[in-house]
Structure formats: structure tokens, C-alpha cells
Amino acid sequence: MKRALIQGTRICEFVATEANQFEVHPDLQWVEVADDTTEQDTYENGAVVKYVEPTPTFEEALLAQIIVLENEVTQRRLREAVLGTDNGWLAAKEAEIAAVRAQL
């Protein structure tokens, strides 16, 4: 077990033992927590609540994919603007982006 510094429900810091604790403001408290506790977890009603990574919705996943594709296009456009070359890659990528957007 390790010791965690708690402010409200936020886990701020950890120390290995009670001997490593330091004086804190009365709004803060030291509590004993499991070794697998992280700063992403919270402390509520006297217990650690483990952080659960949110699962993106279908729409959020598509929007993330569109952002990645558009970033590729932007970089390619800048390169081609400087070099003056285009081999059809840009049109194919824009069609791919349109296909993903159509799924929204």
C-alpha cells in the first residue's frame, strides 16, 4: 500500500510510506491506497474510484479518422504547392475523406 494526498476527490500525489508524508493544508488529507492507484483515479466517499477510459462513439471515431486524413492532405498540399507536383494522390485522399464523412 502507498499513501495518497487527496484534495476533494482529486488524487494529487503519492508517497511510499507514512514517514514520507509532509505537512499539508487542512483541506488536504493523506490516505492509504492500493499500489495500483494512479492520479487519474478519484477518491470518493472514502474509497478510490478507478479511472475507466471512455469508449468513443461511432461518430467520434469517424471524426477522429477524418482529422487524421485531413492532416495528411494539408501536409501534402503544402508540399505540392512548393514542388508543383500532383500525381492524383490528393484527389484519392479527398475521395477517402468524403467517403468517411458520408458515414456520419
Summary of the structure (lengths in Angstrom):
residues: 104
radius of gyration: 24.5
end to end distance: 47.0
largest distance: 66.8
contacts: 224
relative contact order: 0.13
helix: 41%
strand: 23%
